[in-house]
Amino acid sequence: MHIAFQDRRQVLAAMRARSVIATAELYQMIGRPAPAPGPLYKAVTKGNAWHIIEIATGKTKGFCFSYKAAMVFVDAMEAGAATKRGALQ
């Protein structure tokens, strides 16, 4: 990766970390719990299929041909993301 890109990613990571800390401090100061994060994935119907889309990027991560299967897929993706998120913290 180009050095300029690496530098930019490091700066953005530091800014993101600081914003997370500042948000936590704000909620601690006012004595309220921090809001829960929203969903990461959603199911959208397109033709005869349900596309599972990552909300942050808009990319399709998979598809199913029934609503029930799509909801199971979304729940599995959310659970996987929660597991990964917990390991990072």
Stockholm file with secondary structure:
# STOCKHOLM 1.0

chainA/1-89         MHIAFQDRRQVLAAMRARSVIATAELYQMIGRPAPAPGPLYKAVTKGNAWHIIEIATGKTKGFCFSYKAAMVFVDAMEAGAATKRGALQ
#=GR chainA/1-89 SS CCHHHHHHHHHHHHHHHHHHHHHHHHHHHHTCCCCCCCCSEEEEEETTEEEEEETTTCCEEEEESSHHHHHHHHHHHHHHHHHHHHHHC
#=GC SS_cons        CCHHHHHHHHHHHHHHHHHHHHHHHHHHHHTCCCCCCCCSEEEEEETTEEEEEETTTCCEEEEESSHHHHHHHHHHHHHHHHHHHHHHC
//
